[in-house]
Amino acid sequence: MPLSPMLMKKLEEASISTGDEITVTTAKGTFKGLLMPHSEFSGDDTLTIKLPSGYNVGVRIGSEDTVRLSRKGTEARRPSVHRELNTHLPRIAFVGTGGTIASFVDYRTGGVYPAIGAEEIVSLVPELQDICVMEGRTLFGIFSEDMFVEQWKKMAEEVAARLNEGYRGVLISHGTDTMGYTAAALSFMLHNLTGPVVLVGAQRSPDRPSFDGYLNLLSAARVAACSDIGEVAVVMHADISDRGCYVHRGTRVRKMHSSARDAFKSLNEGPLAFVDNEIHYLNDYRKKMSGETIADIEMSENASLIYFHPGMTAEQFLSVTDGVEGIVVAGTGLGHLSTEILKAVEMRCAEGVPVVITTQCLGGAVDLKVYARGRELLRAGAIPGGDMIPETAYIKLLYALAHFNSSEIREYMQRNVAGELSERRVFVH
């Protein structure tokens, strides 16, 4: 919402504009700093001030409060992304979907909400103009916990369309909480990638001095513009410093920390690359193809991902899985479940429901041939998930359910499709 007439009058009388250094005195104290652009998500009686510490603060102004000009500055202007195309630089497409990287603080409540469009995100990093021509489009603006199959389909179609238009790569801004799920979904939906598809996010919002999205964006854009990777990848901070970012395969990545800047790790394999001013490749990767990128977006919405725990009853398991088309179970160790849950799995398998067994462990693979319990699961008809992480197995099963019959699903789930399975750990029964 716009500023109130009262507050607008105070600013006009003091000849204050965005970017000026101001001093605000209220009953709660005196605040001095740079006047930031007003967000529509802030109250009409609230000024946003960047303090000398680098933090932004929202100050509610009453009629008795004073706002003084301390020093004139240059009105904050972001570089325009609508510039003439530099034909010497690669063109990449930017797709905005929301998340912390695309958020501002609502200074009335202290909450963080989606607010920045794709073009504004691009303008946060002027250095992008030195490595690529980035053209932005906001597909939607939501937090990642609200994303599911509908949004994944739209993203896959958008990526294929942009690559088939000739863009060198595609960069997708995304919330970090379910970024791994989306990366896996796009990995299975997109075929014959003619360029890198890079998901990027931030653990800290752009109003904070510890904003990690700046380096993440720059590194992700470098991968999209300059690499020959033909996979879906996630690019995020390599550690808590700003030395560089890791490139994680989309089917192997997991968010391992709720708030740290280096939250993302590659499980059961190392990162594909490290990015600073250059791209340093660390592991084998699939290279981009020629021809047309295909978005095969059919995907079920009716499967369950269940983490087995001691004390889980057959009733609980059967209740959660009633009516679903497929089940992924994260078992303990090599993929083990209790006697009671084994019986529940037997029931679902007898009904023709695919049940995929993965492990809760952060490393290693399922092996159902080592112990008697594992062999019982195999006899019941369960599908061993190798060293797939549970989230990726869940996404892969959603895709499989929309494309294959029961015998084909068993084969597909044990075949390495998008780097989700180590070849030495593909168990076919």
N, C-alpha and C positions, 0 to 999 in steps of 0.2 A: 504494500500500500504506500502511497506518496506521503511525504512529510505533512504534518498538520499546518494550517495557516499560521498559527502562533509561532511554531518553530521556524517556518519559512521566513517570517517577518524578522525574527531574531537574527537569522543568518544574513538576510539582506541588509539590515541596519548596520551590521558589523562588517559588511563587505566580505563575507566568508564564502568560499567555494571549495569544492572537493579538492583535496590535496594540500590545503592550507594547514599550518600548524595552529591549533586552537587551544584555549584554556577554558574548561567548563567547571563552574563551581555550583555544587548542589548541596543539599543538607547532608548527603553521604560523603562529601569530600570534594577535593579538587582533582581534576583529571586533565593532563596535558598530553597532546600527541597530534598525529595527522588525522584530518577528517577523511574517512573512507567513503566510497560511494554507498548510497543508501540502497539496501536490499528490499525488495517487495515483501520479503518474509519477516522484516523487522517492523515494529510498531511505528505508527506515525508520529509518536512523541519521543523516539529513540534515535540518538546519534551513535554511529559506530566510529570509534577512535582507535588508531593504532598507537599503542604506547611505546616508549623508547625500548622496552624489553622485547618488542616484536609481536607481542600478543595484542589481539583486538579485544576491545571491551565495548559493550553496549551501555550507554548512559541515558537514562530516562530524564527528560527535561520538563520541568514544570514552569508555570508562568513567572514564578519568583526567582528562578535560577538564571545565572548569567552565562553567556557564551561570548568569549572575547577572542579576537584575532591576535595571535602571538607573532606569526610570521607568514607572509605570503609564500605560497609554493606554486608549483605547476600542477594544474588540474590533472588528476590521474587519467591517463588514457591508455588503453591497451592497444597494441599494434593490431591493425586490421588483418584478418585472414583472407579478405577479399582483394588480394593483390594480383598483379599480372603474373601469370604462370611463368616460372623459370624453366625453360625447356631443357636445361642442363641438369636439373635435379629430378630424381624419381618422384612420381606422384603416388601418394598413398591416400587411402580413404579412411576417415575417422568416423566411427559409429558410436554415438553416445547412448548409454543405457541407464545411467544413474550411478548410485553408490557414493561413498565418501569423497572420492576424487572429484565428484560433480556436485558438492554440497556446500552450503553456507550455514552459519549458526543463526538461529532465530534468537535474537537478543532479548526477546520478551520472556522466553522460557528456558533458554540455554540449550535447547535441543538442536540436533543437526538434521537438516532436511535437504532433499534434492532441490537444487536451484539453478545450477550453471548449465547452460546449453553447450553443445559440442563446440561451437565456434569460440565461446569464451574459454573453454578448456585449452583449446589450441593456442589461444593468445597468452596463456599463463607462461608459456615457454618460448620466448622469442628466438632462442637458439635453434629451434626446429627449422627456421628458415634457411639455416646453413646446410641442412642435410636432406631436406625433402620439401616438396610442395604438398601440404596437407589440406584436404578439403573435408570439412566436417558436416555431419548430419546427425541430429538427435532422433533416434528411433523411438525411444521412450525414456522416461525418467523415474525409475523406481528403485527401491532397495533390493538387494539380491535375494533376500529371503522371500520375496514375493514372486520370484521368477519360477516358472515351470515350463512345461512342454510348449505352450502357446508362444512364450517369448523366445525359447530356443529355436523354434521353427522360423520365426520372423528374422532372427539374427542370421541363421543359416542362409535363408533366401537373400538377405541383404549382402552378406559376404560374397556369395556366388555371383550376384548381379554386379557388384563392384569389381571383382576380379575379371569377370567376363567383359567389362567395359574397358579393361586395359590398365587398371591400377596395379602398381608394383606389389602392393601388400595392403592388408586391412588391419587397422588398429581399433580395438573395442574397449571403451571405458566400462568398468564393471565394479560393482560392490564386491568386497573381498570375501564375505561370509560364505557365499556359494559359488565363488568363481571356479573352483575345481569341478563342480557339477556341470557348469555351462561349458567349460573347456572340454570335458569328456563328451558331452552331448554333441558339440560341434565337430569333435574328432570323428565320431561315428556317422554323423549326417553328411559331412562334406567329403566329396570324392574328387580325385584328380586335381588337387590344389595347385594352382599356377603361381602362387605366391604365399608368403607367410601370413598367418592369421594370428594376431597377437592380442591377448587380453591383458589389460593393465588396470591397476587400481591404486588405492592409497589407504593406509591405516590411520592417517591424520588428515583432517579437513584442511582446505586451502587457507583458512583464516589463521592457522597456527604456524608459528615459526619452525616447528618440527615437521612441517608438511613434507611427506616423502614422495608425493605424487610428481614433483618437479623432476627428480632424477628418474623415477619410474617411467614417466612419459617420454623423456629424452631417450632413454635406453630402449624402450619399446619401439619408438619411432625409428631408431637406428636399425633395429632388427627387421622391422617391416619394410624399410626402404633399401637396405643394403645387403641382407642375407639371401641365400638361396634355399632357405628352409621351406619345405613344402608340407608343413604340419601346423596344427593348432598348438600354440604355446602360451604360457603365462610368464610375464616379465615383472619381477618385483625385486626389492632390495636384497642384496646378497648377505649383508650383515647390518648391524645397527648404525654403522658409519655411512658415509656417502661415497665410498670408494667405487661402487658399481652395483650392477644387478645381475641376477642369474636368469637364464632362460630355461624354464621348466617345460617338459613335455606335457601336453594337455591331459593325457590319461594317467599320469604318474604323480601329479602334484596334489599336495594337501596343505591347507592352512593349519599350522601347528601351534600358533600362539594367538591369543585373542586380540592383542594390541601392539605387539612389537613390530618394528619396521621390517625385520627379516623373518616374518611369520611363515613364509612359504618354503617348503622343502620338497625335493624329489624323492619319492620312496622307491626302494628296490633298484634304483639306478641313480647316477649322478645327474646334475643339470646338463642340458645340451650345450650351453655356452655361458661365458661370463662377458659382460659388456661394461666397458668404461668408455674411453674415446674410440675404441675399436671393438670388434666382436672376436672373442677368443673361443674357438670351438673346443669342447671338452669331451664330447661323446658322439657316436654315430647318430645321424638323423636322416630323415627322409627328405630328399631334395624336391624342389618344385617341379611340376610337370608342364607339358605343353598341351594345348587344346582347350577344352571347355571344362570349367569347374562345375560339378553337379551337386545340387542340394537335394538329397534324398531325405525328406523331412518326416516321413511316416514314423510315428513313435507311440507306443502305448502310454497311457497315463495310469495304469492300474497294476502296480507291483508294490511289494513291501520290502524294506530294508530293515532287518531286525538284528540287534546285538544281543546274543545270548548272554545271560548272567546267571550265577548260582541262585537257585530258588525259583527260576522261571517255571511256570506250570504249563502243562499241555493246554489247559483251558485258555491261558493268556495267549499262547502262541496261535492257537486255532482261532481265537476271537479276532486277533489283529490281522490274520491272513484269510479270514472268511470272505470269499467272493473275489479274491485277487487272481490275476492271470499268471503271476510269477513271484518268486520269493528269493531274496538274497539274505543269507544268514552269515553274520560275522561270528564265527566260533572262536574257541580258545586254542592257543597253540597251533597245532597242525590242522586245525579245523574241527575241533571236537565239541560235542554237545552232550547234555545229560541223557540218561536212559529215557526219561519222560519226554524230552523234546525229540529224541530219536523216533519215538512212537508217533509223535505228531507229524514229523517229517514224512514218515512212512505213509501216513494217511493222505497227506497232500500229494505226494508222488503217485499214490494209487489213483487219485482223482485226475491225474494228468497235468498237475501244476508243476512246472519246472522249479526246482529248488537248487540254488547255487550256493555252495559252501565257500566262504572266504575266511580270513583270519583277522582277529582284532589286533594282532601284533603289528608293530610299525616297520617290521622288516621280515623277510622270509616268505615262504609259500605254504599253501595247503598241501598236505600229502596224506591222503586217506588210506594208504596201504601199509602204514607203519604199525598202527595199533588196531586192536580188534574193533574199537568203536568206529574208527574211520572205515574199516571194511564193511561194517554193518550199514553205514550210511551209503556206501557204494551199492550194496545189495538192495537197499531201499529204493535206489534210483536217483540219489542226489548227484549233482554235477560238481566236480571239484573245480575251484576257481583259480588254481595256480597261485601266482603271486600278484594277482590283481588286487588293488585296494578296494574295500567294500563299496565306496561311492561309485567308482568306475564300473564295477561289476553291476551295480544297480542300474546305471545309465545304459550300459551295454545290453542288459536284459530288456529294458524298455524298448530299445531299438529292435532287438531280436524278436520280441513278441509281435511286433507289427509287420514282420517280414517273413517269418519262417514257421514251419510246423514243428511239432515236438521233437522229432528226431533231428531236424536241421538245427533247432535251437541248441541242443546238446553239443553238436559239432561246432557251431558258431561260437558258443561261449568258451570253448577250449582252444579256439584258434586265435593266434595273434593277428589282430586286424589293424590297430592303430598304435602299436607300441605299448599296449597295456599289459602284455604278457611277455615274460622272458622266454625265448625259444627253448631253452634247456629245461623249462619248467611247464611246458604244455603237456598236460596229462590227458590222453585220449583213452576212454574206456568203452 
